[in-house]
Amino acid sequence: MKLAIVILNWNGEEMLRRFLPSVIEHSPEAEVVVADNGSSDGSLKLMAEQFPYIRTLVFDRNYGFAEGYNKAIAEVECDLCLLLNSDVRLEEGWLRPMLDYMKAHPEVAACQPKIRCEWAPDMLEYAGACGGYIDRLGFPFCRGRILGTVERDEGQYDSIATIAWATGAALLIRRDVYLEAGGLDARFFAHQEEIDLCWRLRSRGYKIACIPESVVYHVGGGTLPKESPQKAYLNFRNNLLLLYKNMPEERFGKVMHWRRLLDAAAALHFLVGCHWAACKAVLKAHLDFRRIQKDFKADRDRNLAATVVPYDKILSPTNLLWEYYGKRHVTYRDLGM
């Protein structure tokens, strides 16, 4: 099976300089492609001078994570695509377990490795850890990361697992399935677009897996800092969009009742803490969701018509906020899943 590793870059000159050599050295099974999303730094000069043998796609502007990858994947010829963040370090042998698993399991559309933290290598990494899930109200979490609590990697999640979503930081996916499902939703721009894609894949009968024998090291937050109001806005808005796109109306209405209350509480928490921009971001996310919701109806109708696995077989039955704040269950193992 032909594999292309596609790295989407936007003003990531230093990340490419630091991490691209490990990708090249430790991925002999793959063609490495760098897709530049309209960078204004020295990224293209770096590629031309230090990595002239690596295929570089040059886009005229920043299309965001979702559309940037859609454009790149449309231009590569391969059976498997691995979407890889520019701030990921690789080690020898990282890729083979995932490739072998995908070859042996045609029902699996996509998988991810174990994600460790580059700056604290004994810790799992926030944006993926050992595979993602979604609770009954639409809140994402991971094996190894519940809300803000990230676990030390002690081998507790070293089993292969079927998951609800795989992180876009290192996502191995069948190219034909990616295109068939419509790829990443460009309107999300960035954040949670891989969760939306994986939900579509799961609802169509495919499986998603985490293969923890494969390990990568991710810096995380390389584009927008954790406290960025823009990141908060995109996360809140896009989470509502993925629920609308993939959840049937009766359940969606019930979930939205609770989400309005819970997200309002989050905005109030930011307000009390004098995080004005974050408070405004949450409110703007809900207002914008209501304004653009109609634009996603056709996608919603297509997704629901293609569904063969209902939402309650994809989402976790747990109430994440109650488990975390009420029961003080702060790790995945505490949830009893």
Order of alpha helices (4+ residues) and beta strands (2+ residues): beta-alpha-beta-alpha-beta-alpha-beta-beta-alpha-beta-beta-beta-beta-beta-beta-beta-beta-alpha-alpha-beta-alpha-alpha-alpha-alpha
